[in-house]
Amino acid sequence: MSLDPQAAATSSLRTAMVDRLASSGVLTDPLLRDALLHVRREVLLPHAYVRVSGPGADPIEWRLLDGSHPDDRQEWLDLIHGDESILLQRDGERLDALPRGPVTGGHMTSMSTYSPVTVEVLQALRLEPGQRYLELGPGPGVSLALAAAVTGPRLAAGVERDGHMAAFARRNLDRLGLEATVVEGDALDGHPAGGTFDRIHSGIGVPGVPQAWVEQLAPGGRLLTTLATRTPSWPGRLGVTRTRTGLIEATLRGGPRGYRPMLGHRWLDATGHRARIEADPGTPRATRLAPPPDDAYGFWLAAAYRVGAVVRDFRAETMTLVAPEEDSWAVSGPGDGTVRVHGSRDIWAELEELHVRWERAGRPDAYRVELGDGTGPQHVTSGQGPKALSWTLPPLPAVPRRMPRPGTPADAVPLLAGAVRDVAPEDTARPGGGA
């Protein structure tokens, strides 16, 4: 029996999305390719917000696309099968019967990660049929659905803090018949009733690894999460494995993308300083350090910790780093061996010192993480000996257990564990990426 015209058009868009991911080299796993071809994104993402106002607008103007409305359908279909994040929820709102059309104000509290990142993460986990899979902060459940399609019925579960989002994802996953489960709870607690899992993925960035996650990792299991710092500029991806003998091994690598932080974790933002920097870039001085390349991920990851409290403005013409809390910045020169610095803190001098230490440590691109038993600090190091580059991860902060009441000002709404993902403050993250 042939598909009706709408279903055929949707299937064609899904196939084009998969072909695009494969031709770009992002998608290589045949099992995941098959899952992407068969999981109907239109069921999981029945609506989408589109931002109408430009950067810096307050309040922000949005438009809600309703996939069931004929005037919205084509734009909505193109959007959910594209390579951008899909905005789904403002300020923790209920998700049933949202009115389509213009909306003013509010901040996004849930979105679906854009497809290349979802593919990268699931491929890094090396999913196979028969594995038990846990998603911490699944949001609308796109990656959970794909994982369930690979692993099999009743093997994939998600833990979502936001009750409205948990119900929304559960209802849509049931419509797909994948037999994946979503429970409401704090992702930081893991899934206590779920036992152990072969693969665990966290859709939220955390400053350190909760012990509950490590304890739920089965022998031979693999866990993947983003380690969040105060900057969205240089995210780190942490991979944890439990060997067949029970030994825990953890490796931290830098990269261009990551997930947004957990509830209560605030990023620094350079946009408020942009006009002042353009007017007065700072006092020039000589430097031997040329701006390190963007793909020197091991260096920039170390900078997120060892320089600290600094954010990069990726929209600036030359490399611009800002320490907003100390009203200080550094602007690299146009390839002439100079840098301009402003404020009480010489950020570039700190970067110069770190670069020397990174070179001495052998230019590491990966770091070993000692997670301990959950009672003490977690340590990061590039290796052994006095030349190693090392630091200590901050502890997990206390997390509020209640959601903000309706009417809470948008700038007072904290980030939701597992809700907002893969985006960064306006114009301060590398394009297309996030943390």
Summary of the structure (lengths in Angstrom):
residues: 435
radius of gyration: 22.1
end to end distance: 45.0
largest distance: 73.0
contacts: 1466
relative contact order: 0.12
helix: 29%
strand: 24%
